[in-house]
Amino acid sequence: MDRRWILAGGGLLLLAITGVAVVTAEPSKGPAFIAGDQPVSEDQVRQKLQSDGWSNVQIVRDGRYFEAMGSKNGQTAKVAVDAQTGRLRAADDDDDD
């Protein structure tokens, strides 16, 4: 009977450690687009892109991201900015699955 309690206690301890690791783990972050790690608005994203030399900027909301398309140096490009943090979408954070 004591062996069962030891195994159960060890299992619970392992489960608790795993839970703490999952909760405290920082999600992968892309590079900062707008400094501050705080929520940003569509207008802030538009102003930042225009100040960086972008033109014909079009922005649409896609879940928690602002997806912006525009032209810079004669090339059309697209970026996704996290509306909650102001960071660019991380390369491994593709929601197309």
C-alpha positions, 0 to 999 in steps of 0.5 A: 500500500505504501508503494502505491502512495509513493507512486501516486505522489510522484505522479502528482508531483510530476504533473504539477511541475509540468503544469507550472512549466506550461503556465510560465512558459513564454510564447514564441514572440516575433520581433517588435514592430511597435515597442512596448509589448502592449495592445496596438490599434490599426491607426498605430500600425498604419502610421508606423508603416507610413513612417517607414516609407510604405505607401498604399497601405491596406490593413485588415483584421484577422483574429488577433493580427492586423494583416497589412499590405502595401508598397515600399521601394516599388515592391509589394509586401505583407506583414502581420502585426499582433494587435495584443503586443505590437510584434510581428507574427513569429515565423512559426506562428502560422494559423493556416493549419 
